Amino acid sequence: MFVDKVQIRVKAGDGGNGCLSFRHEKFVDKGGPDGGDGGRGGNVVFVASRNEDTLATFRYRAELAAEPGNPGSKQRKHGKNGQDLLVKVPIGTSVTDESGVVVADLVHDGDQAIVARGGSGGYGNAHFVSSVRQAPRVVEKGEEGRQFLATLELKMIADVGLVGLPNAGKSTLLASISNARPEIANYPFTTLTPNLGVVDIDGKDTLLLADIPGLIEGASQGKGLGDEFLRHVERTHVLLHLVDMYANDVAADYQTTQNELAAYSVDLTQRPQVVALSKIEGMDDDIVQDKLSQLQRVVPSETPLLAISSHSKQGIQRLLYQLQAMVADARQQAVPVEETLPVLRMAEQAPSWHVIRQDDQFVVSGHKIEKFAVRTDFDNPQSVQRLRDIMKKMGIMREFVRQGINPDDVIRIKGVDGHLLY
């Protein structure tokens, strides 16, 4: 079964907790704290593989979860790191999160991307030893690994994309010139999934062709599954637009497909194209020329216009040479993926935290303080005191006073269940 879009929950491993331990050993005085740090949680890593061709394996899986890190232990032993989860996906897979941000775009065989990073391990009490704190009972919890609902989308990567209305002869052409064996029948929508075929040109070059299922009017808005298929056209270098010789109005058929390409993405109409009038076997030359004349009125003058027959091979060799030249030119002009990615620049310096008063509570937010709070054991008085010290150094305690905090007012930190009193 061909599946080109799925949603699945991705969960990186949580970091292991730090250990609270003191060395108790016979004949060893001043053993001191010896609690080790927790291990790092495993990452979820996607790997592009030429051996995968569908996302169907993810359709019935509820979650992709990496191993958590192990907690630290006595004798300063570091917890074992969680094992990374390596997930093979087809070449051309992109991954987005709930907000639509692209997390990964894997376009080459062997490309790897960490889509969810494991949490850091918490420090054990041995980490907090200092000249003024000889026997700390402070430990940190492990950081939670990232988790989110990922959307996996497969966009086929091909040199040439075959487009046209249903029954224009795309599958017949692909079967005639390549190693592909798509289903072929004399009714619309025979092809329900994209097909790939490799075309050999004189034993010196190859082209990868993608047969995109027939587009109809309204395809860009989802009619006839068109929007599901149009995404596969995005990664092709050249478009081969087939128009059925037997159509009542070949110009209107051509325009319908062009309109749907433009409605989906203006960039698609600017992609190099070849227009081919198909199924000309057995037709009088006068009739073929009349149909070509109708197309010439609407096809841009710079776009090659040919007449072909997949059965008799008429015009096929010329078509392949034309595609070969255009693909070679498009490859040279192609901008590497990494050059098209947006450049991220540092934003203006903003406050690293905020304090908002809500009735008798003060809510603190900010990435850095939230990260410390998540790793704080609120059942451990020394760990809570450490969090107070951090807030004091950051100036948060001073802000509480400025806003008129009273004794026993509750302080909460965004995203954390625990709380503390002023």
Long-range contacts (C-beta under 8 A, 24 or more apart in sequence): 1-54, 1-56, 2-53, 2-54, 2-56, 2-193, 2-194, 3-54, 3-55, 3-56, 3-58, 3-59, 3-154, 4-54, 4-55, 4-153, 4-154, 4-155, 4-194, 4-228, 4-231, 4-232, 5-55, 5-151, 5-152, 5-153, 5-154, 5-228, 6-55, 6-58, 6-59, 6-151, 6-152, 7-149, 7-150, 7-151, 7-152, 8-58, 8-61, 8-62, 8-63, 8-64, 8-149, 8-150, 8-152, 9-62, 9-63, 9-64, 9-147, 9-148, 9-149, 9-150, 10-44, 10-63, 10-64, 10-65, 10-115, 10-116, 10-146, 10-147, 10-148, 10-149, 10-150, 11-44, 11-63, 11-64, 11-65, 11-66, 11-116, 11-145, 11-147, 12-41, 12-42, 12-43, 12-44, 12-66, 12-116, 12-117, 12-118, 12-119, 12-145, 12-146, 12-147, 13-40, 13-41, 13-42, 13-43, 13-65, 13-66, 13-67, 13-68, 13-69, 13-82, 13-118, 13-119, 13-145, 14-41, 14-68, 14-69, 14-118, 14-119, 14-142, 14-143, 14-144, 14-145, 15-39, 15-40, 15-41, 15-68, 15-69, 15-118, 15-119, 15-120, 15-121, 15-122, 15-142, 15-143, 15-144, 15-145, 16-40, 16-41, 16-68, 16-69, 16-70, 16-71, 16-72, 16-79, 16-80, 16-121, 16-122, 16-142, 17-71, 17-72, 17-121, 17-122, 17-139, 17-140, 17-141, 17-142, 18-71, 18-72, 18-121, 18-122, 18-123, 18-124, 18-125, 18-127, 18-139, 18-140, 18-141, 18-142, 19-71, 19-72, 19-73, 19-74, 19-77, 19-79, 19-124, 19-125, 19-139, 20-124, 20-125, 20-137, 20-139, 20-380, 21-73, 21-74, 21-75, 21-124, 21-125, 21-126, 22-125, 22-135, 23-74, 23-75, 32-126, 32-129, 32-134, 32-135, 33-124, 33-125, 33-126, 33-128, 33-129, 33-135, 33-136, 34-74, 34-75, 34-76, 34-126, 35-72, 35-73, 35-74, 35-76, 35-124, 35-125, 35-126, 35-139, 36-72, 36-73, 36-74, 36-75, 36-76, 36-77, 36-78, 36-79, 36-124, 36-126, 37-72, 37-78, 37-79, 37-121, 37-122, 37-123, 37-124, 37-127, 38-69, 38-70, 38-71, 38-72, 38-78, 38-79, 38-121, 38-122, 38-123, 38-124, 38-140, 38-142, 39-69, 39-70, 39-71, 39-72, 39-78, 39-79, 39-80, 39-81, 39-82, 39-121, 40-69, 40-81, 40-82, 40-118, 40-119, 40-120, 40-121, 41-66, 41-67, 41-68, 41-69, 41-81, 41-82, 41-118, 41-119, 41-120, 41-121, 41-142, 41-143, 41-145, 42-66, 42-67, 42-68, 42-69, 42-81, 42-82, 42-83, 42-84, 42-85, 42-118, 42-145, 43-84, 43-85, 43-114, 43-116, 43-117, 43-118, 44-84, 44-85, 44-87, 44-114, 44-115, 44-116, 45-84, 45-85, 45-86, 45-87, 45-112, 45-113, 45-114, 45-115, 46-87, 46-88, 46-89, 46-93, 46-95, 46-104, 46-106, 46-112, 46-113, 46-115, 47-86, 47-87, 47-88, 47-89, 47-106, 47-110, 47-111, 47-112, 48-88, 48-89, 48-90, 48-91, 48-92, 48-93, 48-106, 48-107, 48-108, 48-109, 48-110, 48-111, 48-112, 49-88, 49-89, 49-90, 49-91, 49-109, 49-110, 50-91, 50-109, 51-88, 52-88, 52-89, 52-90, 52-91, 53-90, 54-90, 54-154, 55-89, 55-90, 55-93, 55-152, 55-154, 58-152, 64-150, 66-116, 66-118, 66-145, 68-142, 68-145, 69-118, 69-119, 69-121, 69-142, 71-142, 72-121, 72-122, 72-124, 76-124, 76-126, 78-121, 79-121, 81-118, 81-121, 82-118, 84-118, 89-152, 89-154, 90-154, 91-157, 92-154, 92-155, 92-156, 92-157, 92-235, 93-152, 93-153, 93-154, 93-155, 94-152, 94-153, 94-155, 95-150, 95-151, 95-152, 95-153, 96-150, 96-151, 96-153, 97-148, 97-149, 97-150, 97-151, 98-148, 98-149, 103-150, 105-337, 107-157, 107-235, 107-337, 115-150, 116-145, 116-146, 116-147, 116-148, 117-145, 117-146, 118-145, 119-143, 119-144, 119-145, 119-146, 122-375, 128-386, 136-382, 137-380, 137-382, 137-383, 138-380, 138-382, 138-383, 138-386, 139-377, 139-380, 139-383, 140-375, 140-376, 140-377, 140-383, 141-374, 141-375, 141-376, 141-377, 142-375, 143-371, 143-374, 143-375, 144-374, 153-231, 155-231, 155-232, 155-234, 155-235, 156-194, 156-196, 156-210, 156-232, 156-235, 156-236, 157-208, 157-235, 157-236, 158-196, 158-208, 158-209, 158-210, 158-232, 158-235, 158-236, 158-237, 159-207, 159-208, 159-209, 159-236, 159-237, 159-238, 159-323, 159-327, 160-207, 160-208, 160-209, 160-210, 160-236, 160-237, 160-238, 160-239, 160-240, 160-323, 160-327, 161-209, 161-210, 161-212, 161-232, 161-233, 161-236, 161-238, 161-239, 161-240, 162-209, 162-210, 162-211, 162-212, 162-240, 162-242, 163-212, 163-215, 163-233, 163-239, 163-240, 163-241, 163-242, 163-257, 163-261, 164-214, 164-215, 164-241, 164-242, 164-243, 164-244, 164-253, 164-257, 165-214, 165-215, 165-216, 165-243, 165-244, 165-247, 165-253, 165-256, 165-257, 166-190, 166-213, 166-214, 166-215, 166-216, 167-214, 167-244, 168-214, 168-242, 168-243, 168-244, 168-253, 168-278, 169-242, 169-244, 169-278, 169-279, 169-310, 170-211, 170-212, 170-214, 170-242, 171-195, 171-211, 172-278, 172-310, 172-311, 173-242, 173-278, 173-308, 173-310, 174-209, 174-211, 175-310, 176-310, 176-311, 176-313, 176-316, 177-209, 177-310, 177-316, 177-320, 178-209, 180-209, 180-211, 182-211, 188-214, 189-213, 189-214, 189-224, 192-225, 194-229, 194-232, 199-320, 201-320, 201-321, 201-324, 205-324, 207-320, 207-323, 207-324, 207-327, 209-240, 210-236, 215-256, 215-257, 215-260, 215-261, 216-256, 216-260, 217-256, 217-259, 217-260, 218-260, 219-260, 219-264, 220-260, 220-261, 220-263, 220-264, 221-263, 226-260, 227-264, 230-260, 230-261, 230-264, 230-265, 230-268, 233-261, 233-264, 233-268, 233-271, 234-265, 234-267, 234-268, 236-271, 237-271, 237-272, 237-326, 237-327, 237-330, 237-331, 237-334, 238-271, 238-272, 238-273, 238-274, 238-323, 238-326, 238-327, 238-330, 239-268, 239-271, 239-272, 239-273, 239-274, 240-273, 240-274, 240-276, 240-319, 240-323, 241-273, 241-274, 241-275, 241-276, 242-276, 242-278, 243-275, 243-276, 243-277, 243-278, 243-295, 244-278, 244-279, 245-277, 245-278, 245-279, 245-280, 245-283, 245-288, 245-291, 245-307, 246-279, 249-294, 250-277, 250-291, 250-294, 250-295, 251-294, 251-295, 251-297, 251-298, 254-295, 254-298, 254-299, 255-298, 272-326, 272-329, 272-330, 273-303, 274-303, 274-304, 274-306, 274-319, 274-322, 274-323, 274-326, 275-299, 275-303, 275-304, 275-305, 275-306, 276-305, 276-306, 276-307, 276-308, 276-315, 276-319, 277-305, 277-306, 277-307, 277-308, 278-308, 278-309, 278-310, 279-309, 279-310, 280-307, 280-308, 280-309, 280-314, 280-315, 281-309, 281-311, 281-312, 281-314, 352-394, 353-394, 353-396, 355-396, 355-399, 355-400, 355-403, 357-403, 360-406, 360-409, 360-410, 361-409, 361-410, 361-411, 361-412, 362-400, 362-403, 362-405, 362-409, 362-410, 362-411, 362-412, 362-422, 363-412, 363-413, 363-414, 364-391, 364-396, 364-411, 364-412, 364-413, 364-414, 365-413, 365-414, 368-394, 369-394, 369-396, 369-413, 370-413, 370-414, 370-415, 370-416, 373-413, 373-415, 373-416, 373-418, 374-415, 374-416, 376-416, 376-418, 378-417, 378-418, 378-419, 378-420, 384-420, 387-420, 388-420
